Amino acid sequence: MSRPRRDGLESAELANEFAAVRVSVDRRGNSPRLLVEDIETGESILLSPIELASLCLAAPEDRLDWLRVGAYRDERNPVRRSALAGPGAQS
């Protein structure tokens, strides 16, 4: 269900047991973009049509990597941890 927001944008909220986001179309810039807001943290991102199209073209492996951020990053993986730390870092 969409509803008007204070800033004039119409938005919809999507939620499951893992996350809740609010999505709306932002027409205030040079071209329309999708505004996605994390309801829990307040963080947001504006996605252009080319960025949205690239999501459709991404391989399943790419999408899995996108989930490995923030609280879901696998920091227990020693190979990944050492690669992130750079050369000469101790684990």
Sequence and secondary structure as in RCSB ss.txt:
>XXXX:A:sequence
MSRPRRDGLESAELANEFAAVRVSVDRRGNSPRLLVEDIETGESILLSPIELASLCLAAPEDRLDWLRVGAYRDE
RNPVRRSALAGPGAQS
>XXXX:A:secstr
 EEE TTS EEEEEE SS EEEEEEE SSSS EEEEEETTT  EEEE HHHHHHHHH  HHHHHHHHSSGGG  T
T HHHHHHHH TT   
